[in-house]
Amino acid sequence: MSSITVLKAGINDLETIQNIGIQTFSETFSESNSEEAMKNYLEKSFNTEKIKSELNNPDSHFYIAWEEDIPVGYLKLNSGSAQTELQDETALEIERIYVKKSHHGQKVGQLLYDQALETAQNLNKNYIWLGVWENNSRAVRFYEKNGFEVFGNHTFRLGDDEQTDLMMKKILK
């Protein structure tokens, strides 16, 4: 395996973010959801205008993991009003750590998480939080291994299906 580099992403990376997002979300969740629900979610969540708006939001931070010139994953962080729920100025949300299935087990997620930690420290945040699907045991274990604890849950809708996301956080200070 070549070495993985994590680089800050900008508006010029819009298509890369879209493509990784669609591929990794599909790889992770298509077996558990209907084709129609997946199609609708992907169109809503990864359309050009939505990604462009997210990339232009100064409170959102994107990073792409590269293996040479091939994107293999990405990270989306939110602070301030960009956070999807808590909107706590002392917190940083990890909204997405997405890694291509071909690179699972190769520490790409850990490198992206390490970038999230560094960003939180640079922004002087007290804690990091996230929501993770309760049935995504691989991701739950990853966050537990990195010191996150469950503090609640919320409902995530995918099509007509209401799913439960665990809310997890890690205190930094």
C-alpha positions in Angstrom: 0.0 0.0 0.0 1.2 3.5 -0.8 1.2 6.1 1.9 -2.0 8.0 2.5 -2.0 11.8 2.6 -4.8 13.9 4.1 -5.2 17.3 2.5 -7.7 20.1 3.1 -10.4 20.2 0.4 -11.9 23.2 -1.3 -14.4 24.1 -3.9 -12.2 22.6 -6.7 -12.7 19.2 -5.0 -16.5 19.3 -5.3 -16.7 16.4 -7.8 -14.2 14.3 -5.8 -16.3 14.8 -2.6 -19.5 13.9 -4.5 -18.0 10.8 -6.0 -16.5 9.5 -2.8 -19.6 10.4 -0.8 -21.9 8.5 -3.2 -19.6 5.5 -3.5 -18.9 5.1 0.2 -22.5 5.7 1.4 -23.7 3.1 -1.2 -21.0 0.6 -0.2 -21.9 1.0 3.5 -25.7 1.2 3.5 -27.2 -0.2 0.3 -27.6 -3.7 1.7 -29.7 -2.4 4.5 -32.0 0.0 2.5 -34.2 -0.1 -0.5 -32.8 1.0 -3.9 -35.4 3.8 -4.1 -34.6 5.2 -0.6 -30.8 5.1 -1.4 -31.3 6.8 -4.8 -33.4 9.6 -3.2 -31.0 10.1 -0.3 -27.9 10.2 -2.5 -29.6 12.7 -4.9 -30.6 14.9 -2.0 -27.3 14.7 0.0 -24.7 14.7 -2.7 -26.2 17.0 -5.4 -23.9 19.7 -6.8 -25.6 22.6 -5.2 -25.7 21.0 -1.7 -22.0 20.1 -1.8 -21.1 23.5 -3.2 -23.0 25.2 -0.3 -21.3 23.0 2.3 -17.8 23.6 0.8 -18.4 27.3 0.8 -19.6 27.4 4.4 -16.8 28.8 6.6 -17.9 26.6 9.5 -17.5 23.4 7.6 -14.1 21.8 7.0 -13.4 19.1 4.4 -10.4 16.9 4.1 -9.6 14.2 1.5 -7.5 11.1 2.0 -5.3 10.5 -1.1 -3.4 7.4 -2.0 -1.1 9.0 -4.6 -3.6 10.7 -6.9 -6.5 8.5 -6.0 -9.1 9.8 -3.4 -9.8 7.0 -1.0 -11.9 8.8 1.7 -13.0 12.1 3.1 -13.8 13.9 6.3 -16.4 16.6 6.9 -16.3 18.6 10.1 -18.8 21.2 11.3 -18.4 24.0 13.9 -20.8 26.8 15.0 -24.0 27.0 13.1 -23.0 24.3 10.5 -23.4 21.6 13.2 -26.4 19.4 12.4 -27.7 19.3 15.9 -26.0 20.5 19.0 -24.9 24.0 17.7 -22.5 24.2 20.6 -19.7 26.8 20.0 -17.3 24.7 22.2 -17.8 21.6 20.1 -16.8 20.2 16.7 -19.0 17.7 14.9 -17.6 14.9 12.8 -20.4 14.7 10.2 -18.7 12.2 7.9 -15.7 10.0 7.9 -16.2 8.1 4.7 -13.6 5.5 3.5 -13.8 3.4 0.3 -14.5 -0.2 1.1 -11.3 -1.1 -0.8 -9.3 0.7 1.9 -11.1 -0.5 5.0 -8.6 -1.8 7.6 -5.7 0.3 6.1 -5.9 3.1 8.8 -7.4 5.7 6.4 -10.3 6.3 8.9 -7.7 6.7 11.7 -5.8 9.3 9.7 -9.0 11.2 8.9 -10.0 11.0 12.6 -6.5 12.3 13.6 -7.1 15.2 11.3 -10.5 15.9 13.1 -8.7 15.8 16.4 -6.0 18.2 15.2 -8.7 20.6 13.8 -10.6 20.5 17.0 -7.5 21.4 19.0 -6.6 24.2 16.5 -10.1 25.6 16.9 -9.8 25.3 20.7 -12.9 23.0 21.0 -13.8 21.3 24.3 -15.2 18.2 22.7 -16.0 16.3 19.5 -19.3 14.7 18.8 -21.0 12.7 16.1 -24.0 10.5 15.2 -23.4 7.0 14.0 -26.0 4.4 12.9 -26.5 1.9 15.8 -26.2 -1.0 13.4 -22.9 0.1 11.9 -20.9 -1.9 14.4 -17.6 -1.4 12.6 -17.9 2.4 13.0 -19.2 2.2 16.6 -16.2 0.1 17.6 -13.9 2.5 15.8 -15.2 5.5 17.8 -15.3 3.6 21.1 -11.6 2.6 20.5 -10.9 6.3 20.0 -12.4 7.3 23.3 -16.0 8.3 22.3 -18.9 7.5 24.6 -22.6 7.4 23.8 -24.6 10.3 25.3 -27.9 9.9 23.5 -29.5 9.1 20.2 -31.5 10.6 17.4 -33.6 9.5 14.4 -32.1 9.4 11.0 -34.6 9.1 8.1 -33.7 7.2 5.0 -36.7 7.1 2.8 -39.6 5.9 4.9 -37.3 4.1 7.3 -36.6 5.7 10.6 -33.2 4.5 11.9 -31.5 5.2 15.2 -28.1 7.0 15.3 -26.1 6.8 18.5 -24.9 10.2 19.6 -21.3 9.9 20.7 -18.8 12.4 22.1 -15.2 12.7 23.2 -14.2 15.3 25.8 -10.9 17.0 24.8 -10.4 19.4 27.7 
